[in-house]
Amino acid sequence: MKLPEVNPSIAVAKTLATEFYTSAQYFELSKEKIFSKAWHYIGDGGQVTQAGQLKPIIVLESYLDEPLLLVRDQENLNCLSNVCTHRGAQLIKEPCRAADIRCPYHGRRFYLDGKFMSMPEFKEVENFPAESDNLTSLPIAEIGPILFTSLTNAIPANLFFQDMLKRINWLPFEKFHYHPGHSREYIVKAHWALYCENYLEGFHIPFVHPSLNKVIDYGSYSTELYRYSNLQLGIAKEGHLTFDLPPDSPDHGKKVGGYYFWVFPNMMFNFYPWGLSLNIVEPLAIDKTKVSFHTFIWDETKFNQGAGSDLNRVELEDEAVVESVQKGIRSRFYNHGRYSVKQEKGTHHFHRLITEFMET
């Protein structure tokens, strides 16, 4: 099922075909074509700081629904499959401390690095144990305390994150602390890609976000494209909170109120002078999406000020317009749109990546 190409020239391109948002087949294909090859947020390192700590996690529950396990052994932090290699039982269901990993179904045991340890009643089994009896180990990428993994490791993590980290390498990531009390989840009645598209352009700010428009200088808003990510640079209006940028920053001298980095396909890193709001977009159904705001703070004195204030109001405004688009794309009278060359570079970039991944 071939998705029509989006022209590489934004000046002549038409937007992504509506079939991508309305076809159940495309929704299912996206699991392996797009999300299995991407990198996914799996929590912060503070969850497993001591040897023997185990923390079960699920990558994109209700979509990829992949059970994994964060495990700290004596030397390393490991990300493992949380499925027993004997009969597929889930190994660990709640956070715990243990000397090894034991399957509750038939007693198969694994070391904390995922290697097979022992199995009752298997003396007569030939060519056992084999490599396939170990738990699959997945890669971990770390940004300060923030952890990510990929189910296939098809594309190295640095290709997704390096451009972002280079731009803001002066930020004290080691001081970022997760604040669950300030973190929230939202259910949006729209396709996951429609939510991402809305994030990827500041074109709508003057029309949809009156409070944000008072803080951000729309006329100075800009988008920079990278291979698997992009940056929207939010310049603050006079008198509003900005970053204290070091002299070696390429943005030194600018009144930056927010760095809005998007990483393909579903992660938004919103950096403010107080810290980070990491937004994860999780597909639930073809017309239903969960958006999780994970809050990491490093300067409490600046929290909820400037462009990073009243994020709940901004989110609800975004939800209203995205849900309206969800209804509109089902119309028999709509198939394609066109792009603003100046304002919708990020959306065009996103559509091009979707068609690229769907082809591979």
C-alpha positions in Angstrom: 0.0 0.0 0.0 2.0 2.9 -1.3 1.6 6.3 0.3 1.8 9.1 -2.3 5.1 11.0 -2.2 5.2 14.6 -0.8 7.2 16.7 -3.3 10.6 17.7 -1.8 10.0 21.3 -2.9 7.7 22.9 -0.4 6.7 25.6 -2.9 5.0 23.1 -5.2 4.2 20.3 -2.7 0.8 19.1 -1.6 0.2 18.0 2.0 0.1 14.3 3.0 -2.8 12.4 1.5 -5.8 12.1 3.8 -5.7 8.3 3.5 -2.8 8.3 6.0 -5.1 9.6 8.7 -8.3 7.7 7.8 -7.0 4.3 6.7 -6.8 1.6 9.4 -4.2 -0.2 7.3 -1.8 2.8 7.4 -2.4 3.1 11.1 -1.3 -0.6 11.6 1.6 -0.4 9.1 3.0 2.6 11.0 3.8 0.4 13.9 6.6 -1.4 12.1 7.4 1.1 9.4 7.7 4.1 11.7 7.6 3.5 15.4 9.6 0.3 15.7 12.5 2.1 14.1 12.3 5.2 16.2 13.6 6.0 19.8 11.2 6.1 22.7 11.1 7.7 26.1 11.3 5.1 28.9 11.5 7.2 32.0 14.2 8.8 34.1 17.3 7.2 35.6 16.0 8.0 39.1 13.7 5.0 38.8 16.5 2.5 39.1 19.5 3.9 41.0 20.6 1.0 43.1 21.8 -2.5 42.1 18.9 -5.0 42.1 16.2 -2.5 41.2 13.8 -3.6 38.5 11.2 -1.3 36.8 8.7 -2.7 34.3 7.7 -0.3 31.5 5.6 -0.6 28.3 6.6 1.2 25.1 3.5 2.9 23.6 0.9 1.0 25.6 -2.2 0.2 23.5 -0.2 0.6 20.3 3.3 -1.0 20.1 2.5 -2.4 23.6 6.0 -3.7 24.1 6.8 -4.9 27.7 10.3 -4.0 28.7 12.3 -4.0 31.9 14.8 -1.4 33.3 17.3 -3.2 35.5 20.3 -1.9 37.5 23.0 -4.5 38.1 26.3 -4.0 39.9 27.8 -2.1 37.0 25.2 -1.1 34.4 21.7 0.0 33.7 20.1 -2.5 31.3 17.0 -2.4 29.2 15.6 -5.9 28.6 12.7 -7.6 27.2 10.2 -8.3 30.0 9.0 -11.6 28.4 10.2 -15.0 29.4 12.1 -16.9 26.7 10.3 -20.1 27.7 6.6 -19.6 27.1 6.3 -15.8 26.8 5.1 -14.9 30.3 5.6 -11.4 31.6 8.5 -11.6 34.1 8.1 -8.6 36.3 4.8 -6.8 36.9 5.7 -4.3 39.6 8.8 -2.3 40.6 10.9 -4.4 43.0 14.4 -5.3 44.2 15.8 -8.7 43.4 19.1 -10.6 43.1 18.0 -12.0 39.7 15.0 -12.2 37.4 12.7 -15.1 38.0 9.7 -16.1 35.8 6.6 -16.6 37.9 5.2 -19.2 35.5 7.7 -22.0 35.4 10.7 -20.6 37.4 13.1 -19.8 34.6 15.8 -17.4 36.0 18.0 -14.8 34.5 20.9 -12.7 35.6 20.3 -8.9 35.9 22.0 -8.4 32.5 19.4 -10.7 30.9 21.6 -13.8 30.5 20.0 -17.2 31.1 20.7 -18.6 34.6 18.7 -21.7 35.2 15.5 -23.6 34.4 13.8 -26.5 36.3 13.0 -29.8 34.6 15.2 -29.1 31.5 18.0 -31.7 32.0 16.9 -33.8 29.0 16.6 -30.8 26.6 19.3 -30.9 23.9 21.3 -27.9 22.7 20.2 -25.9 25.7 20.7 -23.2 26.7 21.2 -21.3 23.5 21.6 -17.6 22.8 17.8 -17.4 22.2 17.3 -18.3 25.8 18.7 -15.0 27.0 16.5 -12.0 27.3 16.9 -9.5 24.4 18.9 -6.5 25.5 17.9 -3.1 24.0 20.1 0.0 23.7 19.8 2.9 26.0 20.3 6.6 25.1 20.7 9.0 28.0 20.1 12.8 28.1 21.0 13.6 31.7 18.5 11.5 33.7 16.2 11.0 30.8 16.2 7.5 29.1 15.3 6.4 25.7 15.4 3.1 23.8 14.7 1.7 20.3 13.1 -1.7 19.6 15.1 -2.3 16.5 18.1 0.1 16.8 17.8 0.5 13.1 19.0 4.1 13.3 21.6 5.2 15.8 20.3 7.4 18.6 22.8 10.2 17.8 21.1 10.8 14.4 17.9 11.6 16.3 19.3 13.6 19.2 22.7 15.1 18.2 21.5 18.3 16.5 19.4 19.2 19.5 22.1 18.4 22.0 24.7 20.4 20.1 22.5 23.5 20.1 21.8 23.4 23.9 24.9 21.6 25.2 25.3 24.3 27.8 22.1 23.3 29.7 22.8 21.5 33.0 21.0 18.2 32.2 22.5 16.6 35.3 20.4 19.0 37.4 17.1 18.2 35.7 14.7 16.5 38.1 11.5 14.8 37.2 8.4 16.3 38.9 5.4 13.9 38.6 3.1 16.4 40.3 3.6 18.9 37.4 3.2 16.2 34.7 -0.1 15.5 33.0 -1.8 13.3 30.4 -4.4 14.4 27.8 -6.6 12.4 25.5 -7.1 14.0 22.1 -9.8 12.8 19.7 -7.6 12.9 16.7 -5.0 11.0 14.7 -1.5 11.2 16.3 0.1 12.8 13.2 -2.5 15.6 13.2 -1.4 16.5 16.7 2.3 16.5 15.6 1.6 18.7 12.6 0.0 21.3 14.7 3.0 21.4 17.0 5.4 21.7 14.0 4.3 25.2 12.9 3.9 28.5 14.7 1.6 29.7 12.0 -1.4 29.2 14.2 -0.1 31.0 17.3 -1.7 34.4 16.6 -5.1 32.7 15.8 -5.2 29.9 18.4 -3.0 31.0 21.4 -3.7 34.6 22.5 -1.8 34.2 25.8 1.3 32.7 24.2 1.2 35.3 21.5 1.6 38.0 24.2 4.9 36.4 25.2 6.4 35.1 21.9 7.4 37.4 19.1 5.6 35.8 16.2 7.4 37.9 13.6 10.8 36.5 14.8 9.5 32.9 14.9 11.8 30.5 12.9 12.1 26.8 12.0 15.4 25.0 11.4 15.4 21.5 9.9 17.6 18.6 10.7 17.7 14.9 9.5 15.2 13.4 12.0 14.3 16.5 14.1 13.7 20.2 13.9 13.8 23.3 16.0 11.3 26.1 16.4 13.1 29.0 18.1 10.7 31.1 20.2 11.9 34.7 20.7 10.4 36.4 23.7 8.8 39.8 23.6 10.4 42.6 25.6 10.0 42.2 29.4 9.4 38.4 29.4 11.5 35.6 30.8 14.4 34.5 28.6 17.4 32.1 28.7 20.7 33.4 30.1 22.7 32.2 27.1 26.5 31.7 27.3 28.8 33.5 24.9 29.5 30.4 22.9 25.9 29.7 22.1 24.9 30.4 18.5 21.9 32.2 19.9 23.8 34.5 22.2 22.3 38.0 22.0 18.9 36.7 21.2 16.0 36.9 23.6 15.1 33.2 23.5 12.0 32.3 25.5 11.7 28.7 24.4 13.5 26.1 22.3 10.9 23.8 20.8 12.6 20.7 19.4 10.6 17.9 17.8 12.2 14.5 17.3 10.6 12.1 14.8 8.0 10.8 15.0 6.3 11.7 18.3 8.6 13.5 20.8 8.5 17.2 21.6 11.3 18.7 23.8 10.1 22.1 25.0 13.0 23.8 26.8 12.3 26.8 29.0 14.5 28.8 31.4 13.1 26.6 34.2 13.6 23.2 32.5 11.9 20.9 30.1 8.4 19.8 29.2 8.9 16.6 27.3 5.7 15.8 25.4 5.2 12.2 24.2 2.4 11.6 21.6 1.0 8.0 21.9 -1.4 6.6 19.3 -4.4 4.8 20.8 -6.7 4.5 17.8 -6.9 5.9 14.4 -8.8 8.9 15.8 -7.6 8.9 19.4 -4.2 9.9 20.9 -2.7 10.3 24.4 -0.3 13.1 25.0 1.8 12.9 28.1 3.6 16.0 29.5 6.7 14.9 31.5 8.1 17.8 33.5 11.7 18.1 34.4 12.7 21.2 36.4 16.2 22.6 37.1 15.3 26.2 38.3 12.3 26.2 40.5 12.4 30.0 40.8 11.5 30.4 37.2 8.9 27.7 36.9 5.6 28.5 35.2 6.9 31.8 33.8 7.3 33.2 30.3 6.7 31.0 27.3 6.7 28.0 29.7 3.7 29.2 31.7 0.1 28.0 31.6 0.9 25.0 29.4 -2.4 23.5 30.2 -4.3 26.3 28.6 -2.1 26.1 25.5 -2.7 22.4 25.3 -6.5 22.7 25.5 -6.4 25.3 22.7 -4.3 23.0 20.6 -6.6 20.0 21.3 -9.7 22.0 20.1 -8.2 22.9 16.8 -6.7 19.4 16.2 -10.0 17.7 16.9 -11.6 20.1 14.5 -9.2 19.0 11.8 -9.9 15.4 12.6 -13.5 16.0 11.6 -12.5 18.0 8.5 -10.2 15.5 7.0 -13.0 13.0 6.7 -14.8 15.3 4.3 -15.3 14.1 0.7 -14.4 17.6 -0.3 -10.9 17.6 1.1 -7.9 15.6 0.0 -4.8 17.8 -0.1 -3.7 21.2 1.0 -0.6 23.4 0.3 2.2 24.6 2.5 3.2 28.1 3.6 6.8 28.2 2.4 7.8 30.4 5.3 5.7 29.0 8.2 5.1 25.3 7.5 8.6 24.0 6.8 8.4 21.7 9.9 5.1 20.2 8.8 6.5 19.6 5.3 9.6 18.0 6.8 7.4 15.7 8.9 5.3 14.6 5.9 8.4 13.8 3.9 9.8 11.6 6.8 6.5 9.8 7.0 6.5 8.9 3.3 10.2 8.0 3.5 9.7 5.6 6.4 6.5 4.1 5.0 8.4 3.2 1.9 11.2 1.3 3.7 
